[in-house]
Amino acid sequence: MSKRVLIVEDDTIASLYLQEFLKIKHLIIGAVETGEEAVAMAVAGRPDVMIVDIKLKGAMTGIEAVRKIRETLTIPVIYCTAYNDRGTIDKAEETAPAGIITKPVDTGELERILALIP
């Protein structure tokens, strides 16, 4: 089933890669680089799912942005990150994501997680 996706990624190449892969089956409603932009776009666009990097440009991390969004909205999140240290992963898991995938992105794994989100 096609989903409306918000991509929150500060690496332009990674963002474009995700957009190219996802646009085959899903609608990309936006691609932003900061947590602040993610919060604004989530509220305005109400995506079905967000794919969020943990390290972002700006003052907020991806985890902080998700926490802020979750104060008012329930949007499934898939973290897509280069971080794999236990402390960072534990903080991400506290936000109850639909999944956490590491870079480079395994598109099969990403699509599998997306398929599990209603």
SVG drawing of the C-alpha trace seen along z (x, -y; Angstrom):
<svg xmlns="http://www.w3.org/2000/svg" viewBox="-3 -25 32 32">
<polyline fill="none" stroke="black" stroke-width="0.4" points="0.0,0.0 1.3,-3.4 2.2,-5.7 2.8,-9.5 6.4,-9.8 8.4,-12.6 12.1,-12.2 14.2,-13.9 17.8,-13.6 20.7,-16.2 22.9,-14.3 21.7,-15.4 22.9,-12.2 21.2,-9.9 18.0,-12.0 18.0,-11.8 18.7,-8.1 15.7,-7.5 13.5,-9.7 14.4,-7.9 13.8,-4.5 10.6,-5.4 8.8,-7.4 8.3,-4.1 5.7,-3.0 5.1,-5.9 4.3,-9.6 7.1,-11.8 5.4,-14.8 8.7,-16.4 12.4,-16.1 13.9,-18.3 17.3,-18.7 16.6,-19.9 14.5,-18.8 12.8,-22.1 11.7,-21.7 10.6,-18.1 8.3,-19.3 6.7,-22.0 6.3,-19.6 4.9,-16.8 2.2,-19.2 1.4,-20.7 1.6,-17.6 0.5,-14.8 2.6,-12.0 1.8,-8.4 5.4,-7.7 8.6,-9.6 12.1,-8.3 14.4,-10.2 18.2,-10.4 19.4,-10.8 22.0,-13.4 20.6,-16.5 21.5,-20.1 20.2,-22.6 19.7,-22.5 17.6,-19.4 18.6,-15.8 16.2,-13.4 15.3,-11.8 14.4,-15.3 12.3,-16.1 10.4,-12.9 9.8,-13.5 8.5,-17.0 6.2,-15.7 4.9,-12.9 3.6,-15.5 0.7,-16.2 0.8,-13.5 1.2,-9.8 3.2,-9.2 5.2,-6.0 9.0,-6.6 11.8,-4.7 15.2,-5.8 17.8,-5.7 21.2,-6.3 25.0,-5.7 25.0,-5.5 25.0,-2.0 26.4,-2.6 24.1,-1.2 23.5,-4.5 22.2,-6.2 20.1,-3.2 18.7,-3.0 17.6,-6.7 16.0,-6.1 14.2,-3.0 12.7,-5.1 10.5,-6.8 9.0,-3.4 10.0,-3.6 8.6,-1.2 12.2,-0.3 15.8,-1.4 18.0,-0.8 21.6,-1.6 23.3,-3.2 24.0,-2.3 20.3,-1.6 19.2,1.9 16.1,1.1 14.7,4.5 14.7,4.0 13.2,0.5 10.4,1.8 9.7,4.7 9.3,2.2 7.1,-0.1 4.9,2.9 4.3,3.5 3.0,0.0 -0.8,-0.2"/>
</svg>
